Amino acid sequence: MTCQYKFENGETIQIAVTDSGALEADAALVVARIKRLPPGKFVLPADSVIAATFSTSYRAADETFARGWTFTLHPTDAEPAPAGSYRPADLAPGLYHFDFTVSEAGGTWKSLPAILDIREAAS
């Protein structure tokens, strides 16, 4: 079963994942994105466009968490939205497919997907 995370439109989205092979120098090799799912669907159509790209930071292990990555999407990111995508504050409420890829010398691998449920804020 796919994980589902709920956020309100306009709030900072942060997702942390464990990766036992994570190295601080490799953060630029990890890319996390979301794509909007069509209403009532849980499968991405082939022509889906990227709705937003997360910033990636390395997370060192501590007493509570194993090392890995933290993916962050700030609603106030100043970077202009690439063609066919949106700034985080512009994300319409709905379901989004989230995954990340790691590109290494041995090849590229993709994570299992998660569903982000972006809801309209109450106020």
C-alpha positions in Angstrom: 0.0 0.0 0.0 1.2 3.5 -0.8 1.7 6.0 2.0 -0.4 9.1 2.1 0.6 12.4 3.6 -1.8 15.3 4.2 -0.8 19.0 3.9 -2.6 22.3 3.7 -2.2 24.5 0.6 0.6 27.0 1.2 2.3 25.2 4.1 5.9 23.9 4.0 6.0 20.3 2.9 8.8 18.2 4.4 9.3 14.5 3.9 12.2 12.6 5.5 13.3 9.2 4.2 15.9 6.7 5.4 18.7 5.7 3.0 21.5 3.6 4.6 23.7 4.5 1.6 23.1 8.3 1.9 26.3 10.4 1.8 26.3 14.2 2.4 28.2 14.8 -0.8 25.5 13.0 -2.9 22.6 15.3 -2.1 22.8 16.8 -5.6 22.3 13.3 -7.1 18.9 12.9 -5.4 15.8 14.6 -6.9 12.3 14.5 -5.4 9.2 15.7 -7.4 5.5 15.6 -7.4 3.0 15.3 -10.2 -0.7 16.0 -10.0 -3.0 12.9 -10.2 -6.1 13.2 -12.2 -9.3 13.4 -10.0 -10.4 10.0 -8.9 -7.2 8.3 -10.2 -4.2 6.8 -8.4 -2.1 6.2 -11.5 -0.1 8.8 -13.4 -0.9 9.3 -17.1 2.1 9.1 -19.4 1.9 12.8 -20.2 2.0 14.0 -16.5 4.0 17.2 -15.9 6.1 17.9 -12.9 4.1 20.1 -10.5 7.1 20.9 -8.2 10.6 19.8 -7.4 11.8 19.6 -3.7 15.1 20.8 -2.3 17.1 17.8 -1.0 19.3 17.8 2.1 21.3 15.1 3.8 20.2 14.0 7.2 22.8 12.5 9.5 21.8 9.6 11.8 21.1 10.4 15.5 19.6 8.4 18.4 16.2 8.5 16.8 16.6 8.4 13.1 18.8 6.6 10.6 20.7 8.7 8.0 18.9 9.6 4.9 17.3 12.5 3.0 15.0 15.4 3.9 12.9 16.8 1.0 11.5 20.3 1.5 9.1 22.4 -0.5 8.6 25.9 0.9 5.6 27.9 -0.2 7.7 31.0 -0.5 10.5 29.5 -2.6 11.7 32.5 -4.7 12.9 30.3 -7.6 10.7 30.8 -10.6 8.5 27.9 -11.6 9.9 25.9 -14.5 7.6 25.7 -17.6 4.8 23.3 -16.9 5.2 23.4 -13.1 4.0 25.6 -10.2 5.5 27.3 -7.2 4.4 25.5 -4.1 2.0 28.2 -3.0 0.2 27.8 -6.4 -0.4 24.0 -6.0 -4.1 23.4 -6.4 -5.8 21.2 -3.8 -5.8 17.6 -4.8 -3.7 14.4 -4.8 -0.1 14.4 -6.0 2.2 11.5 -6.8 5.6 11.9 -4.9 8.7 9.9 -5.6 12.5 10.5 -5.7 15.3 9.2 -7.8 19.0 8.7 -6.9 21.5 8.8 -9.8 24.8 7.1 -9.0 27.7 5.7 -11.0 26.0 2.3 -10.9 22.7 3.6 -12.4 19.5 5.3 -11.4 16.9 4.0 -9.0 13.5 5.3 -8.2 11.7 5.2 -4.8 8.3 3.7 -4.2 5.6 6.4 -4.6 3.7 8.2 -1.9 0.5 10.2 -2.3 0.4 13.8 -1.1 -3.0 15.1 -0.3 -2.9 18.9 -0.6 -6.0 20.4 1.0 -7.4 23.9 1.0 -6.6 25.8 4.2 -9.6 26.6 6.4 -8.4 30.2 7.0 
